[in-house]
Amino acid sequence: MTSDACINLTGNLVAEPELQTSSNNSKYVEFRMAVSTTEKNSNGDYITNFYKIQRYSSESELNGLMSTAQKGTGVSVNGMLANRDIGDGKLPDEETILEYIIRAVAFEKDLAG
């Protein structure tokens, strides 16, 4: 039996999202988000993690995301973790990376909704 390693991130945008085009002409929205943790550092401040997210989808969904988001907007991301090999596998020092596969993104306006 297989199961997905699911992730859910809730935080805020730290910059305006950008509409991008990949090398194979796929459209996606890229944004950075900050997620506060419940852990504190040695100074007693809460630790914040930052994530760069790329959401590939239909152009209409991407335009909808772009129209509802700006710096500071609350964001929720749902997805899964997956391993991906880098390179062609011929060299022993090639690596496997852990990547997030994003299934859904909702911005604050969508969350209230």
DSSP file with accessible surface (Angstrom, degrees, kcal/mol):
  #  RESIDUE AA STRUCTURE BP1 BP2  ACC     N-H-->O    O-->H-N    N-H-->O    O-->H-N    TCO  KAPPA ALPHA  PHI   PSI    X-CA   Y-CA   Z-CA
    1    1 A M              0   0  236      0, 0.0     2,-0.3     0, 0.0     0, 0.0   0.000 360.0 360.0 360.0 134.6    0.0    0.0    0.0
    2    2 A T        -     0   0  138      0, 0.0     2,-0.3     0, 0.0     0, 0.0  -0.825 360.0-174.3-105.3 148.4    1.3    3.5   -0.9
    3    3 A S        -     0   0  108     -2,-0.3     2,-0.2     3,-0.0     0, 0.0  -0.992  23.5-117.6-140.6 148.8    0.5    6.7    0.9
    4    4 A D        -     0   0   81     -2,-0.3     2,-1.1     1,-0.1    78,-0.1  -0.546  19.0-128.1 -80.8 147.5    1.4   10.3    0.2
    5    5 A A  E     -A   81   0A  51     76,-0.6    76,-2.2    -2,-0.2     2,-0.1  -0.829  39.8-155.4 -91.3  94.3    3.5   12.3    2.5
    6    6 A C  E     -A   80   0A  84     -2,-1.1     2,-0.4    74,-0.2    74,-0.3  -0.465  12.6-166.2 -78.7 145.6    1.0   15.2    2.8
    7    7 A I  E     -A   79   0A  22     72,-2.2    72,-2.2    -2,-0.1     2,-0.4  -0.964   9.0-172.6-128.0 147.7    2.0   18.8    3.6
    8    8 A N  E     -A   78   0A 108     -2,-0.4     2,-0.4    70,-0.2    70,-0.2  -0.966   7.8-174.1-137.3 122.2   -0.1   21.8    4.6
    9    9 A L  E     -A   77   0A  18     68,-2.5    68,-2.9    -2,-0.4     2,-0.4  -0.964   3.5-176.0-117.9 135.1    1.5   25.2    5.0
   10   10 A T  E     +A   76   0A  95     -2,-0.4    26,-0.3    66,-0.2     2,-0.2  -0.996  33.5 100.9-131.4 125.7   -0.3   28.3    6.3
   11   11 A G  E     -A   75   0A   9     64,-2.5    64,-2.6    -2,-0.4     2,-0.3  -0.767  61.6 -68.6-166.4-147.0    1.5   31.6    6.3
   12   12 A N  E     -AB  74  34A  77     22,-1.9    22,-2.8    62,-0.3    62,-0.2  -0.967  40.4-105.1-135.1 147.9    1.8   35.0    4.5
   13   13 A L  E     - B   0  33A   4     60,-2.4    59,-2.3    -2,-0.3    20,-0.3  -0.493  22.4-166.4 -68.3 137.0    3.2   36.1    1.2
   14   14 A V  S    S+     0   0   36     18,-2.1     2,-0.3    -2,-0.2    19,-0.1   0.480  73.1  14.6-102.8  -4.4    6.6   37.9    1.6
   15   15 A A  S    S-     0   0   33     17,-0.7    17,-0.2    55,-0.1    -1,-0.2  -0.967  96.6 -76.3-156.9 165.2    6.6   39.4   -1.9
   16   16 A E        -     0   0  105     -2,-0.3    54,-0.1    55,-0.1    16,-0.1  -0.433  54.6-111.9 -64.7 137.7    4.2   39.9   -4.8
   17   17 A P        -     0   0   10      0, 0.0     2,-0.4     0, 0.0    14,-0.2  -0.394  31.5-144.7 -68.0 152.8    3.5   36.6   -6.7
   18   18 A E  E     -C   30   0A 108     12,-2.7    12,-2.8    -3,-0.1     2,-0.5  -0.975   8.1-133.1-125.0 136.6    4.9   36.5  -10.2
   19   19 A L  E     -C   29   0A  69     -2,-0.4     2,-0.3    10,-0.2    10,-0.2  -0.754  37.2-178.8 -84.5 125.5    3.4   34.8  -13.3
   20   20 A Q  E     -C   28   0A  56      8,-3.5     8,-2.2    -2,-0.5     2,-0.4  -0.823  25.0-141.2-124.2 165.1    6.2   32.8  -15.0
   21   21 A T  E     -C   27   0A  65     -2,-0.3     6,-0.2     6,-0.2    -2,-0.0  -0.997  21.5-138.6-127.7 128.1    6.6   30.6  -18.1
   22   22 A S    >   -     0   0   19      4,-2.9     3,-2.0    -2,-0.4     6,-0.0  -0.215  34.2 -94.9 -77.3 175.3    8.8   27.4  -17.9
   23   23 A S  T 3  S+     0   0  132      1,-0.3    -1,-0.1     2,-0.1    -2,-0.0   0.749 128.5  50.8 -64.8 -22.7   11.2   26.3  -20.6
   24   24 A N  T 3  S-     0   0  112      2,-0.1    -1,-0.3     0, 0.0    -2,-0.1   0.126 124.0-104.4-101.3  22.1    8.5   24.1  -22.1
   25   25 A N  S <  S+     0   0  132     -3,-2.0     2,-0.3     1,-0.2    -2,-0.1   0.662  70.6 148.0  67.9  20.4    6.0   27.0  -22.1
   26   26 A S        -     0   0   46      1,-0.0    -4,-2.9    30,-0.0     2,-0.3  -0.701  43.5-130.9 -81.4 138.7    4.0   25.9  -19.1
   27   27 A K  E     +C   21   0A  77     -2,-0.3    30,-0.9    30,-0.2     2,-0.3  -0.667  34.3 162.9 -89.8 144.0    2.5   28.8  -17.1
   28   28 A Y  E     -CD  20  56A  25     -8,-2.2    -8,-3.5    -2,-0.3     2,-0.5  -0.987  34.9-124.9-154.2 157.7    2.9   28.9  -13.3
   29   29 A V  E     -CD  19  55A   0     26,-2.2    26,-3.0    -2,-0.3     2,-0.4  -0.917  25.3-163.1-103.2 132.9    2.7   31.3  -10.4
   30   30 A E  E     +CD  18  54A  40    -12,-2.8   -12,-2.7    -2,-0.5     2,-0.3  -0.959  18.3 156.7-117.3 134.7    5.7   31.6   -8.2
   31   31 A F  E     - D   0  53A   5     22,-2.4    22,-3.4    -2,-0.4     2,-0.4  -0.984  33.5-129.7-151.0 160.1    5.6   33.1   -4.7
   32   32 A R  E     - D   0  52A 123     -2,-0.3   -18,-2.1    20,-0.2   -17,-0.7  -0.919  25.9-171.6-110.7 140.5    7.5   33.1   -1.4
   33   33 A M  E     -BD  13  51A   0     18,-2.5    18,-2.4    -2,-0.4     2,-0.4  -0.955  16.8-139.5-133.0 151.9    5.7   32.6    1.9
   34   34 A A  E     -BD  12  50A  17    -22,-2.8   -22,-1.9    -2,-0.3     2,-0.5  -0.917  15.1-168.8-108.6 135.8    6.7   32.9    5.5
   35   35 A V  E     - D   0  49A  20     14,-3.0    14,-2.9    -2,-0.4     2,-0.2  -0.984  13.3-143.8-127.2 117.9    5.4   30.3    8.0
   36   36 A S  E     - D   0  48A  89     -2,-0.5    12,-0.2   -26,-0.3     2,-0.2  -0.564  15.5-153.0 -79.6 145.1    5.8   30.9   11.7
   37   37 A T  E     -     0   0A  30     10,-2.7    -1,-0.0     2,-0.2    10,-0.0  -0.564  25.2-119.8-107.1 176.3    6.6   27.9   14.0
   38   38 A T  E    S+     0   0A 136     -2,-0.2     2,-0.2     8,-0.1    -1,-0.0   0.428  85.2  99.4 -94.3  -0.2    5.9   27.3   17.6
   39   39 A E  E     -     0   0A 128      8,-0.2     8,-2.6     1,-0.0     2,-0.3  -0.591  62.0-148.0 -86.3 150.2    9.6   27.0   18.3
   40   40 A K  E     - D   0  46A 116      6,-0.3     6,-0.2    -2,-0.2     2,-0.1  -0.882   8.7-132.4-116.0 148.9   11.7   29.8   19.7
   41   41 A N    >   -     0   0   64      4,-2.8     3,-2.0    -2,-0.3    -1,-0.0  -0.200  45.3 -81.6 -84.1-174.2   15.4   30.5   19.1
   42   42 A S  T 3  S+     0   0  123      1,-0.3    -1,-0.1     2,-0.1    -2,-0.0   0.721 130.9  56.0 -65.9 -19.5   18.0   31.3   21.8
   43   43 A N  T 3  S-     0   0  127      2,-0.1    -1,-0.3     3,-0.0     3,-0.1   0.446 119.2-109.3 -87.8  -3.7   16.8   34.9   21.9
   44   44 A G  S <  S+     0   0   39     -3,-2.0     2,-0.3     1,-0.3    -2,-0.1   0.531  75.6 134.4  87.9   5.9   13.2   33.8   22.6
   45   45 A D        -     0   0   95      1,-0.1    -4,-2.8    -5,-0.0    -1,-0.3  -0.668  63.1-105.8 -88.7 144.0   11.9   34.9   19.2
   46   46 A Y  E     -D   40   0A 139     -2,-0.3     2,-0.3    -6,-0.2    -6,-0.3  -0.422  36.3-117.8 -66.2 142.0    9.6   32.5   17.3
   47   47 A I  E     -     0   0A  55     -8,-2.6   -10,-2.7    -2,-0.1     2,-0.4  -0.632  26.6-159.0 -83.5 136.1   11.4   30.8   14.3
   48   48 A T  E     -D   36   0A  56     -2,-0.3     2,-0.3   -12,-0.2   -12,-0.2  -0.965   0.9-155.2-117.5 132.4   10.0   31.6   10.9
   49   49 A N  E     -D   35   0A  65    -14,-2.9   -14,-3.0    -2,-0.4     2,-0.4  -0.836   7.8-147.8-103.7 147.0   10.6   29.3    7.8
   50   50 A F  E     -D   34   0A 123     -2,-0.3     2,-0.4   -16,-0.2   -16,-0.2  -0.926  13.1-171.5-118.0 138.3   10.5   30.6    4.3
   51   51 A Y  E     -D   33   0A  53    -18,-2.4   -18,-2.5    -2,-0.4     2,-0.6  -0.982  18.7-144.4-130.3 139.7    9.3   28.6    1.2
   52   52 A K  E     -D   32   0A 133     -2,-0.4     2,-0.4   -20,-0.2   -20,-0.2  -0.922  27.4-166.1-101.0 122.9    9.4   29.3   -2.5
   53   53 A I  E     -D   31   0A   3    -22,-3.4   -22,-2.4    -2,-0.6     2,-0.5  -0.902  14.4-167.6-115.2 137.9    6.3   27.8   -4.1
   54   54 A Q  E     -D   30   0A  69     -2,-0.4     2,-0.6   -24,-0.2    48,-0.3  -0.993   6.8-165.9-122.8 122.7    5.5   27.2   -7.8
   55   55 A R  E     -D   29   0A  35    -26,-3.0   -26,-2.2    -2,-0.5     2,-0.4  -0.934   1.3-165.1-113.0 111.5    1.9   26.4   -8.7
   56   56 A Y  E     +D   28   0A 102     -2,-0.6     2,-0.3   -28,-0.2   -28,-0.2  -0.813  34.2 120.8 -91.2 133.8    1.3   25.0  -12.2
   57   57 A S        -     0   0   39    -30,-0.9   -30,-0.2    -2,-0.4    -2,-0.0  -0.937  62.8 -42.7-167.6-169.7   -2.3   25.1  -13.4
   58   58 A S     >  -     0   0   60     -2,-0.3     4,-2.5     1,-0.1     5,-0.2  -0.332  54.6-115.6 -69.1 155.4   -4.6   26.4  -16.0
   59   59 A E  H  > S+     0   0  112      1,-0.2     4,-2.7     2,-0.2     5,-0.2   0.882 115.3  54.9 -61.8 -35.6   -4.2   30.0  -17.1
   60   60 A S  H  > S+     0   0   93      2,-0.2     4,-2.0     1,-0.2    -1,-0.2   0.920 109.6  45.8 -67.0 -41.2   -7.6   31.0  -15.7
   61   61 A E  H  > S+     0   0   61      2,-0.2     4,-2.5     1,-0.2    -1,-0.2   0.931 113.1  50.5 -65.4 -41.8   -6.7   29.6  -12.2
   62   62 A L  H  X S+     0   0    0     -4,-2.5     4,-2.6     1,-0.2    -2,-0.2   0.918 109.9  49.6 -63.0 -41.9   -3.3   31.3  -12.3
   63   63 A N  H  X S+     0   0   78     -4,-2.7     4,-2.0     2,-0.2    -1,-0.2   0.898 110.1  52.2 -63.4 -37.5   -4.9   34.7  -13.2
   64   64 A G  H  X S+     0   0   34     -4,-2.0     4,-1.0    -5,-0.2    -2,-0.2   0.918 109.9  48.3 -63.6 -42.0   -7.4   34.2  -10.4
   65   65 A L  H >X S+     0   0    7     -4,-2.5     4,-0.8     1,-0.2     3,-0.7   0.926 110.9  51.2 -62.7 -43.1   -4.5   33.6   -7.9
   66   66 A M  H 3< S+     0   0   58     -4,-2.6     3,-0.5     1,-0.2    -1,-0.2   0.863 107.7  52.7 -63.6 -34.9   -2.7   36.6   -9.2
   67   67 A S  H 3< S+     0   0   97     -4,-2.0    -1,-0.2     1,-0.2    -2,-0.2   0.705 113.0  42.9 -77.6 -17.7   -5.7   38.9   -8.8
   68   68 A T  H << S+     0   0   29     -4,-1.0     2,-0.4    -3,-0.7    41,-0.4   0.489 102.6  78.1-104.3  -2.7   -6.3   37.9   -5.1
   69   69 A A     <  +     0   0   10     -4,-0.8     2,-0.3    -3,-0.5     6,-0.0  -0.880  41.7 149.4-119.9 140.2   -2.7   38.0   -3.8
   70   70 A Q    >   -     0   0  123     -2,-0.4     3,-2.5   -54,-0.1   -57,-0.3  -0.941  59.6 -58.1-149.6 169.2   -0.3   40.7   -2.8
   71   71 A K  T 3  S+     0   0  138     -2,-0.3   -57,-0.2     1,-0.3   -55,-0.1  -0.218 125.1  22.6 -51.4 132.0    2.5   40.9   -0.3
   72   72 A G  T 3  S+     0   0   43    -59,-2.3    -1,-0.3     1,-0.3   -58,-0.1   0.209  87.7 137.8  93.8 -15.0    1.2   40.2    3.2
   73   73 A T    <   -     0   0   13     -3,-2.5   -60,-2.4   -61,-0.1    -1,-0.3  -0.381  59.9-111.5 -64.7 139.0   -1.8   38.2    2.1
   74   74 A G  E     -A   12   0A   7    -62,-0.2    34,-2.4    -3,-0.1     2,-0.3  -0.429  39.9-170.5 -67.7 144.2   -2.5   35.0    4.0
   75   75 A V  E     -AE  11 107A   0    -64,-2.6   -64,-2.5    32,-0.2     2,-0.4  -0.999  17.6-162.4-142.6 142.5   -1.9   31.8    2.0
   76   76 A S  E     -AE  10 106A  32     30,-2.8    30,-2.4    -2,-0.3     2,-0.4  -0.995  11.3-168.1-124.2 131.1   -2.6   28.1    2.5
   77   77 A V  E     -AE   9 105A   0    -68,-2.9   -68,-2.5    -2,-0.4     2,-0.4  -0.973   2.7-171.3-123.3 132.4   -0.8   25.5    0.5
   78   78 A N  E     +AE   8 104A  53     26,-2.5    25,-2.5    -2,-0.4    26,-2.1  -0.977  30.4 108.8-122.2 136.3   -1.7   21.8    0.3
   79   79 A G  E     -AE   7 102A   0    -72,-2.2   -72,-2.2    -2,-0.4     2,-0.3  -0.877  51.2 -94.4-171.1-154.4    0.5   19.2   -1.4
   80   80 A M  E     -AE   6 101A  35     21,-2.1    21,-3.4   -74,-0.3     2,-0.4  -0.937  26.0-114.9-144.1 163.2    2.7   16.2   -1.0
   81   81 A L  E     +AE   5 100A  48    -76,-2.2   -76,-0.6    -2,-0.3     2,-0.3  -0.809  33.9 174.4-100.2 144.2    6.4   15.4   -0.7
   82   82 A A  E     - E   0  99A  23     17,-2.2    17,-3.0    -2,-0.4     2,-0.3  -0.995  28.2-124.0-148.0 146.8    8.2   13.4   -3.4
   83   83 A N  E     - E   0  98A 124     -2,-0.3     2,-0.4    15,-0.2    15,-0.2  -0.720  27.4-173.7 -88.3 141.9   11.8   12.4   -4.1
   84   84 A R  E     - E   0  97A 118     13,-2.6    13,-3.1    -2,-0.3     2,-0.2  -0.997  20.5-128.6-138.6 130.9   13.3   13.2   -7.4
   85   85 A D  E     - E   0  96A 120     -2,-0.4     2,-0.5    11,-0.2    11,-0.2  -0.579  18.1-142.1 -76.9 140.7   16.7   12.2   -8.8
   86   86 A I        +     0   0   74      9,-3.0     3,-0.4    -2,-0.2     2,-0.1  -0.871  63.5   3.1-101.4 133.8   18.9   14.9  -10.2
   87   87 A G  S    S-     0   0   58     -2,-0.5    -2,-0.1     1,-0.2     0, 0.0  -0.373 102.5 -59.6  91.0-169.1   21.0   14.1  -13.3
   88   88 A D        -     0   0  103     -2,-0.1    -1,-0.2     1,-0.0    -3,-0.0   0.384  65.7-114.9 -99.1   1.9   21.1   11.0  -15.4
   89   89 A G  S    S+     0   0   63     -3,-0.4    -2,-0.1     2,-0.1     5,-0.0   0.530  86.8 111.2  81.2   5.5   22.2    8.5  -12.7
   90   90 A K        +     0   0  169      3,-0.0    -1,-0.1     2,-0.0    -3,-0.1   0.728  64.5  66.0 -86.2 -20.7   25.5    7.8  -14.2
   91   91 A L  S >  S-     0   0  102      1,-0.1     3,-1.4     0, 0.0    -2,-0.1  -0.841  75.8-138.5-104.8 140.5   27.6    9.5  -11.6
   92   92 A P  T 3  S+     0   0  135      0, 0.0    -1,-0.1     0, 0.0    -2,-0.0   0.753  99.8  57.2 -68.3 -22.0   27.8    8.2   -8.0
   93   93 A D  T 3  S+     0   0  124      2,-0.0     2,-0.1    -3,-0.0    -3,-0.0   0.369  76.3 119.7 -94.2   8.1   27.7   11.7   -6.5
   94   94 A E    <   -     0   0   59     -3,-1.4     2,-0.2     1,-0.1    -7,-0.1  -0.419  55.9-136.1 -69.7 151.6   24.4   12.7   -8.1
   95   95 A E        -     0   0  129     -2,-0.1    -9,-3.0    -9,-0.1     2,-0.4  -0.620  11.3-133.9-113.0 164.0   21.7   13.5   -5.6
   96   96 A T  E     -E   85   0A  73    -11,-0.2     2,-0.3    -2,-0.2   -11,-0.2  -0.957  28.0-157.4-109.7 132.0   18.1   12.9   -4.9
   97   97 A I  E     -E   84   0A  51    -13,-3.1   -13,-2.6    -2,-0.4     2,-0.6  -0.802  14.4-128.4-109.4 155.3   16.1   16.0   -3.8
   98   98 A L  E     -E   83   0A 104     -2,-0.3     2,-0.3   -15,-0.2   -15,-0.2  -0.899  33.8-177.1 -98.9 123.6   12.9   16.3   -1.9
   99   99 A E  E     -E   82   0A  61    -17,-3.0   -17,-2.2    -2,-0.6     2,-0.5  -0.902  25.8-123.8-124.0 154.6   10.4   18.4   -3.6
  100  100 A Y  E     -E   81   0A  95     -2,-0.3     2,-0.7   -19,-0.2   -19,-0.2  -0.838  16.2-154.5 -92.7 128.9    6.9   19.7   -2.8
  101  101 A I  E     -E   80   0A  69    -21,-3.4   -21,-2.1    -2,-0.5     2,-0.5  -0.925  18.7-144.5-104.2 110.9    4.2   18.8   -5.3
  102  102 A I  E     +E   79   0A  21     -2,-0.7   -23,-0.3   -48,-0.3   -46,-0.2  -0.644  27.6 171.0 -85.6 125.8    1.5   21.5   -4.8
  103  103 A R  E     +     0   0A 105    -25,-2.5     2,-0.3    -2,-0.5   -24,-0.2   0.748  67.0  10.2 -99.4 -34.4   -2.1   20.4   -5.3
  104  104 A A  E     -E   78   0A  45    -26,-2.1   -26,-2.5     2,-0.0     2,-0.4  -0.997  52.8-169.1-151.7 144.6   -3.9   23.5   -4.1
  105  105 A V  E     -E   77   0A  14     -2,-0.3     2,-0.4   -28,-0.2   -28,-0.2  -0.999   8.8-178.5-132.1 134.2   -3.3   27.1   -3.1
  106  106 A A  E     -E   76   0A  26    -30,-2.4   -30,-2.8    -2,-0.4     2,-0.2  -0.998  12.3-151.3-134.1 131.8   -5.8   29.4   -1.5
  107  107 A F  E >>  -E   75   0A   0     -2,-0.4     4,-2.0   -32,-0.2     3,-1.1  -0.584  39.5 -90.9 -96.4 166.4   -5.2   33.0   -0.6
  108  108 A E  H 3> S+     0   0  110    -34,-2.4     4,-1.8     1,-0.3     5,-0.2   0.830 125.7  52.6 -46.4 -45.0   -6.8   34.9    2.3
  109  109 A K  H 3> S+     0   0  151    -41,-0.4     4,-0.7     1,-0.2    -1,-0.3   0.918 112.4  46.6 -60.2 -41.1   -9.8   36.1    0.2
  110  110 A D  H <4 S+     0   0   79     -3,-1.1     3,-0.4     1,-0.2    -1,-0.2   0.856 109.1  55.2 -68.9 -34.6  -10.4   32.5   -0.9
  111  111 A L  H  < S+     0   0   94     -4,-2.0    -1,-0.2     1,-0.2    -2,-0.2   0.838 103.9  54.1 -69.1 -32.3  -10.1   31.2    2.7
  112  112 A A  H  <        0   0   94     -4,-1.8    -1,-0.2    -5,-0.2    -2,-0.2   0.769 360.0 360.0 -71.5 -24.6  -12.7   33.6    4.0
  113  113 A G     <        0   0   99     -4,-0.7    -2,-0.1    -3,-0.4    -1,-0.1   0.712 360.0 360.0 -57.7 360.0  -15.1   32.4    1.6
